[in-house]
């Protein structure tokens, strides 16, 4: 059964975050809120967690996973980014965007797009997510919590616990989450290509 953590949206309890980090470091899989919608997350090196995300969402090997990072210092370890692209992304973050970029050698091969060798990265504007990332000290390998038979992501933590109780190790709840996933911008060619319009305003990249 998944443990349920009711977190304060502005000042999440440090003790609870510490317990979540322990679960993550023990190769746990969590559902957690972001500035777009709920996401599934585990440590990047958690092979079983990756398989569990694929199973829950019925994903194939062409799916782009996302490394949710605390800041640019962390993001820069995992993707190649030139000055022009850095400036464009910097102006829009933190925020509800996912950027597709060429992966560095720090990214496990199984997390990359198998042909393009790219990976998604993002820096969320959400206090609970940021506090969790600070406590964990590394990115979260993530995917939107959108079940294959549902048109929109679930917005309530208790619903997620009820639905996925035996497939997750923890559910973090800090109040209602949105239903719009991130706006996805592909910078792998050096020029922005909008792959999905979501919660982030696409105008800066059009």
BELKA-V75661 format. One record per residue. N is the residue number from 1. PHI is phi in whole degrees, -180 to 180 (999 if undefined). D_CENTER is the distance of its C-alpha to the mean C-alpha in Angstrom with 2 decimals. Layout:
BEGIN
n,phi,d_center
N,PHI,D_CENTER
N,PHI,D_CENTER
END
This chain:
BEGIN
n,phi,d_center
1,999,22.32
2,-78,19.07
3,-78,19.68
4,-112,19.11
5,-116,18.30
6,-94,19.49
7,-106,18.21
8,-67,19.91
9,-67,17.79
10,-101,19.45
11,-130,20.42
12,-60,18.41
13,-65,20.82
14,-61,20.62
15,-63,22.20
16,-64,19.67
17,-61,16.76
18,-62,18.93
19,-69,19.34
20,-65,15.64
21,-62,15.36
22,-59,18.46
23,-64,16.96
24,-63,13.94
25,-71,16.61
26,-93,18.69
27,65,16.19
28,-83,14.96
29,-122,12.20
30,-124,10.96
31,-109,10.01
32,-144,8.97
33,-82,9.43
34,-133,7.86
35,-81,10.21
36,-117,9.94
37,-158,9.75
38,-65,8.86
39,-133,5.99
40,-94,7.06
41,-147,6.39
42,-153,9.14
43,-70,10.71
44,-58,10.85
45,-86,14.51
46,-86,14.34
47,-63,15.99
48,-65,16.76
49,-62,13.24
50,-61,12.32
51,-63,15.52
52,-68,14.84
53,-63,11.66
54,-58,13.97
55,-67,16.73
56,-61,15.22
57,-96,14.06
58,56,17.03
59,-94,15.29
60,-98,17.53
61,-79,17.30
62,-91,16.87
63,-70,13.31
64,-87,10.97
65,-82,7.95
66,-122,5.34
67,-95,5.82
68,-88,4.44
69,-109,8.17
70,-76,10.81
71,-159,13.26
72,-69,15.01
73,-61,16.87
74,-73,13.91
75,-58,12.47
76,-66,16.06
77,-75,16.32
78,-114,14.12
79,-136,15.22
80,-84,18.71
81,-144,19.15
82,-88,22.63
83,-63,24.05
84,-66,24.13
85,-68,20.51
86,-57,19.56
87,-63,21.65
88,-65,20.21
89,-73,16.58
90,-58,17.81
91,-68,19.61
92,-110,16.62
93,-126,14.21
94,-69,12.86
95,178,12.04
96,-87,10.47
97,-128,10.35
98,-119,8.69
99,-114,11.41
100,-95,12.78
101,-141,14.97
102,-62,17.25
103,-82,15.94
104,-87,18.07
105,-69,19.74
106,-72,17.29
107,-89,14.80
108,-56,16.07
109,-55,17.69
110,-68,16.20
111,-90,12.68
112,-83,14.42
113,-63,15.82
114,-65,19.15
115,-98,21.44
116,-86,19.86
117,59,18.33
118,-114,15.37
119,-147,11.63
120,-86,8.87
121,-137,7.93
122,-159,7.22
123,-123,8.73
124,-80,8.36
125,-103,11.82
126,-149,11.65
127,-63,14.05
128,-67,12.81
129,-61,9.30
130,-63,11.39
131,-65,14.01
132,-66,11.98
133,-63,10.73
134,-64,14.41
135,-71,15.75
136,-76,13.82
137,81,14.71
138,-155,12.15
139,-69,8.51
140,-104,6.16
141,-73,5.96
142,-137,3.54
143,-151,5.39
144,-54,6.90
145,-84,9.56
146,-121,12.43
147,-77,15.37
148,-61,17.76
149,-99,20.65
150,-119,19.12
151,-81,19.20
152,-133,16.69
153,-64,13.81
154,-71,15.38
155,-110,15.65
156,-117,17.36
157,-60,16.36
158,-66,19.82
159,-65,19.50
160,-64,16.43
161,-61,18.45
162,-64,21.44
163,-76,19.94
164,-120,17.90
165,-53,19.90
166,-95,20.96
167,-109,17.79
168,-121,15.59
169,-100,16.58
170,-159,15.38
171,-122,14.41
172,-101,13.69
173,-127,15.44
174,-133,16.26
175,108,17.80
176,-56,17.16
177,-111,13.89
178,-74,14.29
179,-111,14.48
180,-92,13.54
181,-71,10.29
182,-68,9.65
183,-78,12.58
184,-106,12.20
185,-121,14.73
186,-93,16.06
187,-108,17.85
188,-66,18.80
189,-94,22.41
190,99,22.60
191,-111,22.94
192,-72,20.31
193,-129,19.99
194,-81,18.14
195,-92,16.71
196,-153,15.49
197,-93,16.59
198,-138,14.42
199,-70,14.01
200,-83,14.58
201,-64,18.25
202,-76,18.87
203,-51,22.28
204,-63,21.64
205,-114,20.73
206,-90,23.49
END
